[in-house]
Amino acid sequence: MSYEDEGDDVFGDAVPEGEAGVGEDDYADGGGAAGGGGYDNMDEEEEEDEDERGYENGAAGGGGGEGLGLGEGVEEEEYDPDAAYGAGGLVDDEDELDPLEEDISQEDAWVVISAYFSEKGLVRQQLDSFDEFLQSTMHELVSSAGEIKITPELQYMPGQDTVRRTFQINFGQVYLAKPTAREKDGSLTSMFPHEARLRNLTYNSPLYCDISCKTYEADVGDRSQEEGEGLEAEEERENPKEFLGWVPIMLRSSFCVLVNRTDKELTELGECIYDQGGYFVINGSEKVLIANERMSTNHVYCFKKRQPSKFTWTSEIRSFVDNSGRPPSSMFLQMYAKGTQHSKVNGGHIRAQLPYIRTDVPVVLVFRALGYTNDKAILEHIVYDFSDTDMMEKFRPSLEEADVIQNQVVAQDFIGKRGSAVNVGRNERINYAKGLLQREFLPHVGIGAGTEAKKVFFLGYMVHKLLMCSLGRLEEDDRDHYGKKRLDLAGALLAGLFRQLFRKLTQNVRKYLQLCLDKGTQFVVGTAIKSQFITDGLKYSLATGNWGDKKTATKAGVSQVLNRLTYASALSHLRRLNTPLGREGKQAS
């Protein structure tokens, strides 16, 4: 039913046509023109009377309460600001002060902090991080890396049509069941944390995923339909809820069976009502993930090198694309010291260390490889004021070092020669350099074609900051400043580990699909997916503390046995931070 049919019921009784919503008596008492009728329903005579009254009756506003006039029958007087404010312009009455503008005392702040921890608990940072990993991050990782596409080589058979086929596998929606245990007879039963402790089991849940298999066909030579683009699938098979592996569950998280239980129910399940969770049960042992401290990504840092060194200053950035599943891509700018022998200029030049490039590259050549070949165009992105002769002279050695190459294609070939691929042709080297600059060079600014202008602006900012620090106009960055630090909690740590394990799983599926195509056998999804990649990988890292693949684990001590000596020691262990040290043992990595 619309509001038009029930207008009287919704808005009250309607005002009869021709009657004013507020009468003359109301105006005489100082009321404003409010209500359903107002001025629209007044007769002409009433309007004239109202105009004659003016401010005498205080009909100055449309509020419906007492108007802002000067009162009934009172002549207008000059406004005195001291009537409400003192000589200093401040309100005399303390009650009229805005409570939001009052200073917050230290006692008030502690009241807020106590209320926060009373509601959230002391380990909420662990629980929220793990919930975010399961609810959103895992699905984003599967969606970004869960596509496999293979176009086998054509087999020319006499008398048969030449058709190019493309096979595509997509990993879709992921599902997580309640924590269960697989018995010896293969059956699945519900599991509680106390049972996992007593039976030396892992408190985990099965992970499932929707997988679709599609086959595309296109005529040979049709470039527009290459690799199945723009085609409808000739054959499509849906495989709902295929088993991917077991995922350990954090106690008291949103996916734990203990969440939202009463104290009586927790006691019956063998749990302590004061236990706040935030840990895992792996093979019957309680394990806690220690938060790791690291330098923030997508931030430009400038540091002065300790002498003796062939560099005087260095600028670095760890470029990371959020929610992409890609590992960080690092890039460094290094200013060489005076008297460096391996360059035609006498030091002071700047070179860039690019990902997957074996040697340093003159920074001006990076600008030219991105399409900015003119020296003036390059300087406009680095030296913002051409009258700044000190900065112009500081950057002169970098321009002189790269004056031999003035062409974009030659600069790209220069970079491609120093790539990981060897003994390849010129076109392959140029394409390699183009792909590297599009995908691996500053990926947080943009990935793909059309992002060169943005990357040139950002690279110019990095060089500008490096020059400012070398000229003494900016101080070098403080590695220990907490504003430049980030904490990897349980969710971020598990996301990085899951990314590696899921990549291994998809690589194995790709190999199996290629094998089926070579042999001409039927592709079976259940056979292609090896669940032990995710199951064993997560369990190994949580059980040993060696974070990463068994062969390439880079961190140690990430997972530790929960300290149950006292209640305070358990809480302390759940809130602990770890600062990993570099190989030198002097600075944080």
TORROVEX-804780 format. One record per residue (C-alpha): residue in one letter; chain; z, y, x. Coordinates in Angstrom, 2 decimals. Each point is the difference from the previous one (the first is absolute). Layout:
BEGIN
["A","A",[Z,Y,X]] ...
This chain:
BEGIN
["M","A",[0.00,0.00,0.00]] ["S","A",[-0.96,3.40,1.41]] ["Y","A",[2.26,3.01,0.23]] ["E","A",[-2.22,1.87,-2.47]] ["D","A",[0.98,-2.29,-2.89]] ["E","A",[3.69,0.39,0.73]] ["G","A",[0.04,3.65,0.98]] ["D","A",[2.94,0.94,-2.23]] ["D","A",[2.08,-2.93,1.23]] ["V","A",[-0.59,0.73,3.65]] ["F","A",[0.30,3.75,0.11]] ["G","A",[2.31,0.61,-3.00]] ["D","A",[-0.74,1.80,-3.27]] ["A","A",[-3.11,2.13,0.13]] ["V","A",[0.31,3.73,-0.60]] ["P","A",[-1.74,1.08,-3.23]] ["E","A",[-3.11,2.04,0.56]] ["G","A",[0.56,3.74,-0.05]] ["E","A",[3.72,-0.14,0.84]] ["A","A",[1.33,1.08,3.34]] ["G","A",[1.89,-2.50,2.10]] ["V","A",[2.61,2.66,0.78]] ["G","A",[0.92,2.66,-2.57]] ["E","A",[0.89,3.66,0.41]] ["D","A",[3.69,-0.76,-0.13]] ["D","A",[-0.33,-2.20,3.02]] ["Y","A",[-1.68,2.78,1.96]] ["A","A",[2.66,2.45,-1.07]] ["D","A",[2.58,-2.25,1.64]] ["G","A",[-1.88,0.12,3.29]] ["G","A",[-1.86,-3.35,-0.25]] ["G","A",[-3.39,-0.59,1.64]] ["A","A",[-3.22,-1.02,-1.72]] ["A","A",[0.37,-3.77,0.16]] ["G","A",[-0.59,-3.01,-2.20]] ["G","A",[-2.90,-1.40,-1.91]] ["G","A",[-1.25,3.24,-1.62]] ["G","A",[0.51,2.81,2.49]] ["Y","A",[-2.40,2.92,0.00]] ["D","A",[-2.88,-2.09,-1.31]] ["N","A",[1.41,-0.16,-3.56]] ["M","A",[1.34,3.56,-0.28]] ["D","A",[-1.40,2.39,-2.56]] ["E","A",[-1.61,3.17,1.31]] ["E","A",[2.86,2.14,-1.32]] ["E","A",[2.58,-2.12,1.79]] ["E","A",[-1.95,0.31,3.22]] ["E","A",[-0.09,3.79,-0.31]] ["D","A",[3.76,0.08,-0.66]] ["E","A",[0.55,-2.14,3.01]] ["D","A",[-2.07,2.29,2.21]] ["E","A",[2.05,2.98,-1.15]] ["R","A",[3.29,-1.66,0.88]] ["G","A",[-1.04,-0.61,3.61]] ["Y","A",[2.94,-0.59,2.27]] ["E","A",[2.59,1.24,-2.47]] ["N","A",[0.55,-3.45,-1.47]] ["G","A",[-0.58,-1.86,3.26]] ["A","A",[-3.02,-2.05,-1.11]] ["A","A",[-1.24,-0.31,3.53]] ["G","A",[-0.63,-3.70,0.53]] ["G","A",[-1.13,-3.20,-1.61]] ["G","A",[3.07,-1.98,0.83]] ["G","A",[1.64,-0.41,-3.39]] ["G","A",[3.44,0.84,1.42]] ["E","A",[1.39,3.42,0.86]] ["G","A",[-2.77,2.19,1.34]] ["L","A",[-0.13,1.81,3.32]] ["G","A",[0.16,3.45,-1.70]] ["L","A",[2.73,2.56,0.51]] ["G","A",[1.77,-0.70,-3.30]] ["E","A",[-0.12,1.15,-3.59]] ["G","A",[-0.30,3.74,-0.56]] ["V","A",[0.59,0.83,3.69]] ["E","A",[-2.29,2.36,1.82]] ["E","A",[-1.65,-1.23,3.18]] ["E","A",[2.05,0.78,3.10]] ["E","A",[-0.88,-0.03,3.65]] ["Y","A",[0.55,-3.36,1.61]] ["D","A",[2.92,-0.09,2.44]] ["P","A",[-0.36,-2.78,2.60]] ["D","A",[3.65,0.34,1.03]] ["A","A",[1.07,-1.16,-3.45]] ["A","A",[-0.80,-3.59,0.91]] ["Y","A",[-0.20,0.27,3.81]] ["G","A",[2.26,1.52,2.56]] ["A","A",[-0.90,2.56,2.60]] ["G","A",[-1.34,-2.71,2.26]] ["G","A",[-2.28,-1.36,-2.70]] ["L","A",[2.06,-3.20,-0.35]] ["V","A",[1.33,-1.52,-3.17]] ["D","A",[3.63,0.94,-0.47]] ["D","A",[0.85,-2.99,-2.16]] ["E","A",[0.04,-3.18,2.10]] ["D","A",[-0.66,-2.08,-3.11]] ["E","A",[-3.49,1.49,-0.26]] ["L","A",[-1.09,-1.41,3.38]] ["D","A",[-2.59,-2.78,-0.06]] ["P","A",[1.86,-3.19,0.93]] ["L","A",[-3.14,-1.32,1.76]] ["E","A",[0.14,2.90,2.46]] ["E","A",[3.56,-0.67,1.07]] ["D","A",[0.52,-1.57,3.41]] ["I","A",[0.56,-3.76,0.03]] ["S","A",[3.15,-0.83,1.88]] ["Q","A",[0.44,-3.02,2.22]] ["E","A",[2.29,-1.56,-2.59]] ["D","A",[-2.72,0.34,-2.63]] ["A","A",[-2.49,-1.74,2.28]] ["W","A",[2.33,-2.94,0.55]] ["V","A",[0.44,-0.36,-3.75]] ["V","A",[-3.77,-0.41,-0.35]] ["I","A",[-0.16,-2.44,2.93]] ["S","A",[2.84,-2.10,-1.41]] ["A","A",[-1.67,-0.09,-3.42]] ["Y","A",[-3.28,-1.12,1.60]] ["F","A",[1.53,-2.90,1.91]] ["S","A",[2.13,-0.97,-3.00]] ["E","A",[-3.16,-0.48,-2.06]] ["K","A",[-2.47,-1.23,2.64]] ["G","A",[2.19,-1.94,2.40]] ["L","A",[-0.08,-0.06,3.78]] ["V","A",[-3.04,-2.26,0.51]] ["R","A",[-2.36,1.52,-2.55]] ["Q","A",[-2.41,1.00,2.80]] ["Q","A",[-0.61,-3.67,0.79]] ["L","A",[-0.42,-1.02,-3.64]] ["D","A",[-2.37,2.84,-0.91]] ["S","A",[-2.14,-0.61,3.06]] ["F","A",[-0.36,-3.71,-0.77]] ["D","A",[-0.76,0.70,-3.68]] ["E","A",[-2.75,2.43,0.98]] ["F","A",[-1.52,-2.63,2.29]] ["L","A",[-0.21,-2.62,-2.76]] ["Q","A",[-0.94,2.35,-2.84]] ["S","A",[-2.72,2.09,1.63]] ["T","A",[-0.54,-0.45,3.74]] ["M","A",[-0.81,-3.71,-0.15]] ["H","A",[-2.61,0.52,-2.72]] ["E","A",[-1.59,2.86,1.99]] ["L","A",[-0.20,-2.15,3.12]] ["V","A",[-1.63,-2.87,-1.90]] ["S","A",[-2.46,2.33,-1.73]] ["S","A",[-1.05,1.81,3.19]] ["A","A",[-0.45,-3.11,2.18]] ["G","A",[-0.74,-2.60,-2.67]] ["E","A",[-3.80,0.06,-0.09]] ["I","A",[-2.15,-2.57,1.78]] ["K","A",[-3.79,0.31,-0.07]] ["I","A",[-2.43,-2.34,1.77]] ["T","A",[-3.80,0.06,-0.04]] ["P","A",[-1.26,-3.18,1.72]] ["E","A",[-3.21,-0.11,2.01]] ["L","A",[-3.12,-0.82,-1.98]] ["Q","A",[-1.40,-3.51,0.17]] ["Y","A",[-3.78,0.21,-0.44]] ["M","A",[-1.15,-3.08,-1.86]] ["P","A",[-3.70,-0.49,-0.86]] ["G","A",[-0.76,0.24,-3.68]] ["Q","A",[3.33,1.67,-0.90]] ["D","A",[0.73,3.58,-0.96]] ["T","A",[1.72,2.02,2.69]] ["V","A",[3.19,1.27,-1.60]] ["R","A",[2.87,1.58,1.90]] ["R","A",[3.43,-1.06,-1.28]] ["T","A",[3.26,1.84,0.59]] ["F","A",[3.38,-1.63,-0.60]] ["Q","A",[2.99,2.21,-0.71]] ["I","A",[3.70,-0.84,-0.42]] ["N","A",[2.46,2.56,-1.36]] ["F","A",[3.80,-0.17,-0.05]] ["G","A",[1.27,1.80,-3.10]] ["Q","A",[3.34,0.34,-1.77]] ["V","A",[3.02,-1.56,1.72]] ["Y","A",[2.90,-1.65,-1.81]] ["L","A",[3.52,-0.91,1.08]] ["A","A",[2.04,-2.60,-1.86]] ["K","A",[3.78,-0.34,-0.17]] ["P","A",[1.78,-1.49,3.02]] ["T","A",[-0.57,-3.75,-0.08]] ["A","A",[0.48,-3.02,2.21]] ["R","A",[-2.41,-2.89,0.51]] ["E","A",[1.80,-3.32,-0.17]] ["K","A",[-0.99,-3.12,1.92]] ["D","A",[-1.87,-1.39,-3.00]] ["G","A",[-2.14,3.16,-0.14]] ["S","A",[1.64,1.51,-3.07]] ["L","A",[1.02,3.68,-0.15]] ["T","A",[3.51,0.97,-1.05]] ["S","A",[1.72,3.36,-0.35]] ["M","A",[2.11,0.96,2.99]] ["F","A",[2.96,2.30,0.51]] ["P","A",[1.13,1.51,3.32]] ["H","A",[3.21,-2.01,0.19]] ["E","A",[-1.97,-3.22,-0.37]] ["A","A",[-2.32,1.08,2.82]] ["R","A",[3.01,0.59,2.27]] ["L","A",[1.53,-3.39,-0.76]] ["R","A",[-3.24,-2.01,0.30]] ["N","A",[-1.36,1.90,3.03]] ["L","A",[-3.02,1.15,-1.99]] ["T","A",[-1.99,3.23,0.00]] ["Y","A",[0.51,2.27,-3.00]] ["N","A",[-3.65,0.77,-0.79]] ["S","A",[-2.56,0.30,-2.78]] ["P","A",[-3.56,-1.33,-0.30]] ["L","A",[-2.83,2.53,0.32]] ["Y","A",[-3.19,-0.36,-2.03]] ["C","A",[-3.27,1.94,-0.11]] ["D","A",[-3.08,0.19,-2.22]] ["I","A",[-3.10,-0.89,2.02]] ["S","A",[-3.60,0.44,-1.13]] ["C","A",[-3.07,-1.57,1.60]] ["K","A",[-3.41,1.61,-0.60]] ["T","A",[-3.54,-0.86,1.07]] ["Y","A",[-2.77,2.62,0.16]] ["E","A",[-3.73,-0.64,0.36]] ["A","A",[-2.67,2.46,1.16]] ["D","A",[-3.61,-0.24,1.08]] ["V","A",[-0.61,0.09,3.71]] ["G","A",[-1.08,3.42,1.23]] ["D","A",[1.71,1.98,-2.78]] ["R","A",[2.21,2.27,2.11]] ["S","A",[1.55,1.69,-3.04]] ["Q","A",[1.48,-3.34,-1.07]] ["E","A",[1.20,-1.03,3.42]] ["E","A",[3.34,-1.83,0.09]] ["G","A",[0.30,-0.02,-3.77]] ["E","A",[0.23,3.73,-0.52]] ["G","A",[-1.11,1.10,-3.46]] ["L","A",[-0.50,-3.57,-1.22]] ["E","A",[1.65,-1.96,-2.76]] ["A","A",[1.65,-3.22,1.06]] ["E","A",[-2.13,-3.07,-0.67]] ["E","A",[3.09,-2.18,0.08]] ["E","A",[3.65,0.98,-0.36]] ["R","A",[3.12,-2.14,0.06]] ["E","A",[3.51,1.23,-0.70]] ["N","A",[2.94,-1.77,1.60]] ["P","A",[3.16,1.40,-1.59]] ["K","A",[3.33,-0.16,1.78]] ["E","A",[-0.88,-1.88,3.15]] ["F","A",[3.02,-0.75,2.20]] ["L","A",[0.17,2.15,3.17]] ["G","A",[3.42,-0.87,1.40]] ["W","A",[3.75,0.56,-0.25]] ["V","A",[1.57,3.45,0.37]] ["P","A",[3.74,0.34,0.84]] ["I","A",[1.91,2.08,-2.56]] ["M","A",[2.65,2.58,0.88]] ["L","A",[3.28,-0.52,-1.83]] ["R","A",[0.79,2.52,-2.79]] ["S","A",[-3.58,1.34,0.03]] ["S","A",[-2.03,0.34,-3.20]] ["F","A",[-1.47,-3.50,0.52]] ["C","A",[3.33,-1.72,0.64]] ["V","A",[1.66,-2.09,-2.72]] ["L","A",[3.29,1.81,0.66]] ["V","A",[-1.25,3.40,-1.14]] ["N","A",[1.66,1.47,-3.12]] ["R","A",[2.57,-2.82,-0.16]] ["T","A",[3.55,0.60,-1.19]] ["D","A",[3.01,-0.59,2.24]] ["K","A",[0.84,-3.15,-1.94]] ["E","A",[-3.51,-1.40,0.41]] ["L","A",[0.00,0.80,3.72]] ["T","A",[3.30,-1.81,0.44]] ["E","A",[-1.34,-3.05,-1.83]] ["L","A",[-3.05,-0.01,2.30]] ["G","A",[2.22,-0.01,3.10]] ["E","A",[-0.68,3.61,0.99]] ["C","A",[2.44,2.74,0.95]] ["I","A",[0.04,2.89,-2.45]] ["Y","A",[0.40,2.46,2.90]] ["D","A",[-3.00,-1.34,1.93]] ["Q","A",[-2.77,2.63,-0.15]] ["G","A",[-2.85,-2.22,1.23]] ["G","A",[-2.75,1.36,2.21]] ["Y","A",[-0.44,-3.17,2.11]] ["F","A",[-1.96,-3.27,-0.11]] ["V","A",[1.00,-3.66,0.05]] ["I","A",[-2.22,-1.86,2.50]] ["N","A",[0.71,-3.71,0.53]] ["G","A",[3.51,0.55,-1.34]] ["S","A",[0.76,2.88,2.38]] ["E","A",[0.45,3.61,-1.12]] ["K","A",[-2.48,2.29,1.78]] ["V","A",[-0.17,3.79,-0.06]] ["L","A",[-2.94,2.17,1.08]] ["I","A",[1.02,2.83,2.33]] ["A","A",[-1.81,3.28,-0.68]] ["N","A",[-2.15,1.08,2.96]] ["E","A",[-0.32,3.59,1.10]] ["R","A",[-3.44,1.22,1.10]] ["M","A",[-2.00,3.15,0.60]] ["S","A",[-1.67,1.37,-3.12]] ["T","A",[-3.73,-0.54,-0.45]] ["N","A",[-2.69,2.64,-0.61]] ["H","A",[1.93,2.55,2.06]] ["V","A",[-1.27,1.62,3.20]] ["Y","A",[2.41,-0.18,2.95]] ["C","A",[-0.32,1.83,3.31]] ["F","A",[1.98,-1.12,3.05]] ["K","A",[0.19,1.13,3.60]] ["K","A",[-0.57,-2.82,2.47]] ["R","A",[2.53,-0.63,2.69]] ["Q","A",[-1.37,0.59,3.49]] ["P","A",[-1.43,-1.49,2.10]] ["S","A",[-2.73,-0.85,-2.48]] ["K","A",[-3.72,0.65,-0.30]] ["F","A",[0.68,1.58,-3.41]] ["T","A",[1.97,3.18,-0.67]] ["W","A",[0.06,-0.04,-3.80]] ["T","A",[-0.85,-2.57,-2.65]] ["S","A",[-0.51,0.22,-3.76]] ["E","A",[0.14,-3.05,-2.24]] ["I","A",[-0.23,-1.05,-3.62]] ["R","A",[0.45,-3.29,-1.80]] ["S","A",[-2.42,0.20,-2.90]] ["F","A",[0.94,-2.16,-2.98]] ["V","A",[-1.61,-0.24,-3.44]] ["D","A",[2.62,-0.49,-2.70]] ["N","A",[-0.34,-3.02,-2.28]] ["S","A",[-3.04,-1.30,1.87]] ["G","A",[1.29,-3.02,1.87]] ["R","A",[-1.50,1.36,3.24]] ["P","A",[2.09,0.09,3.18]] ["P","A",[0.59,3.44,1.56]] ["S","A",[-2.76,1.35,2.23]] ["S","A",[1.22,1.94,3.03]] ["M","A",[-1.84,2.77,1.83]] ["F","A",[1.08,1.95,3.10]] ["L","A",[-1.13,3.24,1.62]] ["Q","A",[0.86,0.36,3.68]] ["M","A",[-0.21,3.10,2.17]] ["Y","A",[-0.68,-0.89,3.62]] ["A","A",[1.88,1.59,2.86]] ["K","A",[-1.61,2.22,2.59]] ["G","A",[-1.68,-1.79,2.88]] ["T","A",[-1.02,-3.10,-1.96]] ["Q","A",[-2.63,-1.77,2.08]] ["H","A",[-1.98,-1.99,-2.57]] ["S","A",[-1.45,3.05,-1.81]] ["K","A",[-2.53,2.61,1.07]] ["V","A",[2.39,2.74,-1.09]] ["N","A",[3.20,0.67,1.89]] ["G","A",[2.41,-1.19,-2.70]] ["G","A",[1.19,1.78,-3.10]] ["H","A",[-2.52,-1.79,-2.22]] ["I","A",[0.92,-1.91,-3.16]] ["R","A",[-1.10,-3.53,-0.81]] ["A","A",[0.47,-2.12,-3.10]] ["Q","A",[1.15,-3.60,-0.11]] ["L","A",[-1.74,-1.54,-3.02]] ["P","A",[0.82,-3.35,-1.63]] ["Y","A",[-2.11,-2.94,1.24]] ["I","A",[-1.48,2.11,2.83]] ["R","A",[0.79,-1.22,3.51]] ["T","A",[0.06,3.34,1.84]] ["D","A",[0.89,3.58,-0.82]] ["V","A",[-2.75,2.19,-1.47]] ["P","A",[-0.36,3.78,0.53]] ["V","A",[1.29,1.62,-3.16]] ["V","A",[-3.05,2.27,-0.29]] ["L","A",[-2.22,-3.08,-0.23]] ["V","A",[2.03,-1.18,-2.99]] ["F","A",[-0.79,3.29,-1.73]] ["R","A",[-3.69,-0.44,0.82]] ["A","A",[-0.01,-3.60,-1.17]] ["L","A",[1.34,1.27,-3.34]] ["G","A",[-2.95,2.39,-0.33]] ["Y","A",[1.36,3.23,1.52]] ["T","A",[-2.21,0.47,3.07]] ["N","A",[0.27,3.78,0.39]] ["D","A",[2.73,1.24,2.34]] ["K","A",[0.78,2.95,-2.25]] ["A","A",[0.44,-2.26,-3.04]] ["I","A",[2.38,-2.17,2.00]] ["L","A",[2.01,3.00,1.20]] ["E","A",[0.33,1.32,-3.55]] ["H","A",[1.98,-3.13,-0.90]] ["I","A",[2.25,0.21,3.08]] ["V","A",[0.46,3.66,0.98]] ["Y","A",[0.66,1.86,-3.21]] ["D","A",[-0.16,3.42,1.69]] ["F","A",[-2.85,0.52,2.49]] ["S","A",[1.86,2.97,1.49]] ["D","A",[2.61,-2.46,1.28]] ["T","A",[-1.38,-0.22,3.53]] ["D","A",[2.85,-2.17,1.30]] ["M","A",[-0.77,-2.80,-2.43]] ["M","A",[-3.76,0.38,0.53]] ["E","A",[0.47,-0.39,3.76]] ["K","A",[2.35,-2.93,-0.53]] ["F","A",[-2.70,-1.85,-1.91]] ["R","A",[-2.83,0.96,2.41]] ["P","A",[0.30,-3.16,2.20]] ["S","A",[-0.47,-2.22,-3.06]] ["L","A",[-3.25,1.78,-0.91]] ["E","A",[-1.27,-0.13,3.58]] ["E","A",[0.70,-3.72,0.25]] ["A","A",[-2.18,-0.80,-3.04]] ["D","A",[-2.81,2.52,0.54]] ["V","A",[-2.43,-2.76,1.03]] ["I","A",[-0.11,-1.52,-3.50]] ["Q","A",[-1.04,2.39,-2.76]] ["N","A",[-1.37,-2.49,-2.57]] ["Q","A",[1.83,-1.90,-2.75]] ["V","A",[-1.87,-3.28,0.51]] ["V","A",[0.52,0.07,3.77]] ["A","A",[3.72,0.68,-0.52]] ["Q","A",[0.23,-2.96,-2.39]] ["D","A",[-1.79,-2.20,2.53]] ["F","A",[2.44,1.19,2.68]] ["I","A",[2.94,-1.14,-2.16]] ["G","A",[-1.69,-3.26,-1.04]] ["K","A",[-0.58,-1.01,3.64]] ["R","A",[3.74,0.00,0.55]] ["G","A",[0.75,-2.11,-3.06]] ["S","A",[1.10,-3.61,-0.12]] ["A","A",[-3.56,-1.28,-0.54]] ["V","A",[-1.96,-0.53,3.22]] ["N","A",[-3.65,-0.74,0.74]] ["V","A",[-1.26,1.42,-3.28]] ["G","A",[-2.94,2.28,-0.70]] ["R","A",[0.06,3.76,-0.40]] ["N","A",[-0.26,-0.07,-3.80]] ["E","A",[2.88,-2.47,-0.22]] ["R","A",[2.14,2.22,2.22]] ["I","A",[-0.74,3.06,-2.14]] ["N","A",[0.79,-1.87,-3.23]] ["Y","A",[3.21,-1.31,1.57]] ["A","A",[1.09,3.54,0.90]] ["K","A",[-0.88,1.29,-3.48]] ["G","A",[2.01,-2.74,-1.69]] ["L","A",[2.95,0.56,2.31]] ["L","A",[0.07,3.76,-0.65]] ["Q","A",[-0.21,-0.60,-3.75]] ["R","A",[2.56,-2.79,-0.38]] ["E","A",[2.38,-0.04,2.98]] ["F","A",[0.07,3.64,1.10]] ["L","A",[2.67,1.92,-2.00]] ["P","A",[-0.30,-2.26,-3.08]] ["H","A",[2.70,1.92,-1.89]] ["V","A",[-2.36,3.00,-0.15]] ["G","A",[-2.78,-2.08,-1.52]] ["I","A",[-1.94,-3.25,0.33]] ["G","A",[-3.76,-0.21,-0.26]] ["A","A",[-2.92,2.39,0.21]] ["G","A",[0.50,3.64,-0.92]] ["T","A",[3.43,0.38,1.61]] ["E","A",[-1.22,1.38,3.34]] ["A","A",[0.78,3.64,-0.86]] ["K","A",[3.60,-0.79,-0.95]] ["K","A",[0.51,-2.04,3.16]] ["V","A",[-1.40,2.80,2.16]] ["F","A",[2.51,2.43,-1.53]] ["F","A",[2.88,-2.40,0.66]] ["L","A",[-1.14,-0.79,3.55]] ["G","A",[-0.31,3.74,0.65]] ["Y","A",[3.57,0.47,-1.23]] ["M","A",[1.21,-2.71,2.41]] ["V","A",[-1.75,1.67,2.96]] ["H","A",[1.32,3.41,-1.10]] ["K","A",[3.58,-1.27,-0.09]] ["L","A",[-0.43,-1.63,3.41]] ["L","A",[-1.29,3.28,1.46]] ["M","A",[2.82,1.98,-1.62]] ["C","A",[2.60,-2.30,1.57]] ["S","A",[-1.66,0.11,3.41]] ["L","A",[-0.03,3.83,-0.14]] ["G","A",[3.72,0.04,-0.79]] ["R","A",[-0.41,1.46,-3.48]] ["L","A",[1.31,-3.12,-1.73]] ["E","A",[2.79,-2.28,1.07]] ["E","A",[-0.70,-3.68,0.40]] ["D","A",[1.02,-2.24,-2.88]] ["D","A",[3.42,-1.61,-0.02]] ["R","A",[-0.27,-3.77,-0.26]] ["D","A",[3.58,-0.20,-1.26]] ["H","A",[-0.40,2.48,-2.86]] ["Y","A",[0.91,-1.91,-3.14]] ["G","A",[-2.55,1.87,-2.09]] ["K","A",[-2.71,-1.74,2.04]] ["K","A",[1.50,-3.46,-0.55]] ["R","A",[-0.66,-2.52,-2.75]] ["L","A",[1.92,-3.11,-0.99]] ["D","A",[-1.71,-3.30,-0.69]] ["L","A",[2.24,-1.75,-2.53]] ["A","A",[-0.36,-3.53,-1.34]] ["G","A",[-3.03,0.84,-2.16]] ["A","A",[-1.99,1.63,2.80]] ["L","A",[0.83,-2.80,2.44]] ["L","A",[-1.02,-2.71,-2.46]] ["A","A",[-3.17,1.91,-0.90]] ["G","A",[-1.13,0.07,3.63]] ["L","A",[0.74,-3.70,0.39]] ["F","A",[-1.67,-0.94,-3.29]] ["R","A",[-3.12,1.95,1.04]] ["Q","A",[-0.40,-2.16,3.11]] ["L","A",[0.64,-3.26,-1.83]] ["F","A",[-2.33,0.80,-2.90]] ["R","A",[-2.76,0.91,2.46]] ["K","A",[0.36,-3.42,1.63]] ["L","A",[-0.17,-1.63,-3.44]] ["T","A",[-3.21,1.83,-0.95]] ["Q","A",[-1.58,-0.80,3.37]] ["N","A",[0.70,-3.68,-0.62]] ["V","A",[-1.56,0.26,-3.48]] ["R","A",[-3.09,1.64,1.53]] ["K","A",[-0.36,-2.83,2.52]] ["Y","A",[0.31,-2.62,-2.74]] ["L","A",[-2.60,1.78,-2.16]] ["Q","A",[-2.42,0.18,2.94]] ["L","A",[0.56,-3.70,0.65]] ["C","A",[-0.74,-0.84,-3.64]] ["L","A",[-3.21,2.04,0.11]] ["D","A",[-1.15,-1.67,3.22]] ["K","A",[0.66,-3.50,-1.36]] ["G","A",[-1.12,0.77,-3.55]] ["T","A",[3.28,-1.19,-1.53]] ["Q","A",[1.96,1.42,-2.92]] ["F","A",[2.47,2.79,0.78]] ["V","A",[3.49,-0.78,-1.34]] ["V","A",[2.45,2.91,-0.02]] ["G","A",[3.11,-2.18,0.03]] ["T","A",[-1.19,-1.75,3.16]] ["A","A",[-1.03,3.23,1.72]] ["I","A",[3.38,1.73,-0.37]] ["K","A",[2.59,-1.22,2.49]] ["S","A",[3.34,1.12,-1.38]] ["Q","A",[1.84,-0.76,3.24]] ["F","A",[-1.40,3.18,1.58]] ["I","A",[2.16,2.24,-2.19]] ["T","A",[2.88,-2.44,-0.57]] ["D","A",[0.58,-0.98,3.63]] ["G","A",[-0.76,3.47,1.35]] ["L","A",[2.58,1.79,-2.16]] ["K","A",[2.61,-2.70,0.50]] ["Y","A",[-0.50,-0.08,3.78]] ["S","A",[0.44,3.75,0.45]] ["L","A",[3.04,0.20,-2.28]] ["A","A",[1.62,-3.04,1.61]] ["T","A",[-0.54,0.92,3.67]] ["G","A",[-0.22,3.80,-0.08]] ["N","A",[-3.28,-0.05,1.97]] ["W","A",[-2.09,2.29,-2.17]] ["G","A",[-3.69,-0.83,-0.21]] ["D","A",[-2.15,-3.03,0.62]] ["K","A",[1.59,-2.82,1.99]] ["K","A",[-2.36,0.60,2.92]] ["T","A",[-0.15,3.80,-0.15]] ["A","A",[3.51,1.01,-1.11]] ["T","A",[0.64,3.51,1.32]] ["K","A",[3.54,0.68,-1.27]] ["A","A",[3.17,-2.00,0.45]] ["G","A",[3.32,0.22,-1.82]] ["V","A",[-1.45,1.45,-3.20]] ["S","A",[1.70,-2.70,-2.10]] ["Q","A",[3.65,-0.79,0.74]] ["V","A",[2.69,-2.23,-1.44]] ["L","A",[2.13,2.03,-2.41]] ["N","A",[3.43,0.77,1.43]] ["R","A",[2.59,-1.27,-2.50]] ["L","A",[3.08,0.64,2.13]] ["T","A",[1.29,2.62,-2.44]] ["Y","A",[-1.32,1.75,-3.10]] ["A","A",[-0.47,3.21,1.99]] ["S","A",[-1.90,-1.81,2.76]] ["A","A",[-2.43,-1.46,-2.55]] ["L","A",[-0.69,3.45,-1.46]] ["S","A",[-0.37,1.44,3.48]] ["H","A",[-2.52,-2.68,0.94]] ["L","A",[-2.08,0.66,-3.12]] ["R","A",[-0.20,3.74,0.81]] ["R","A",[-0.69,-0.33,3.73]] ["L","A",[-2.87,1.69,1.85]] ["N","A",[-1.77,-1.16,3.13]] ["T","A",[-1.85,2.21,2.47]] ["P","A",[-2.49,-2.19,1.91]] ["L","A",[-0.47,1.09,3.61]] ["G","A",[-3.27,0.04,1.89]] ["R","A",[-0.75,-2.12,3.04]] ["E","A",[1.48,2.66,2.29]] ["G","A",[3.26,-0.18,-1.94]] ["K","A",[0.32,3.79,0.00]] ["Q","A",[-1.81,1.23,-3.08]] ["A","A",[-0.49,-1.23,-3.53]] ["S","A",[-3.32,-1.63,-0.71]] 
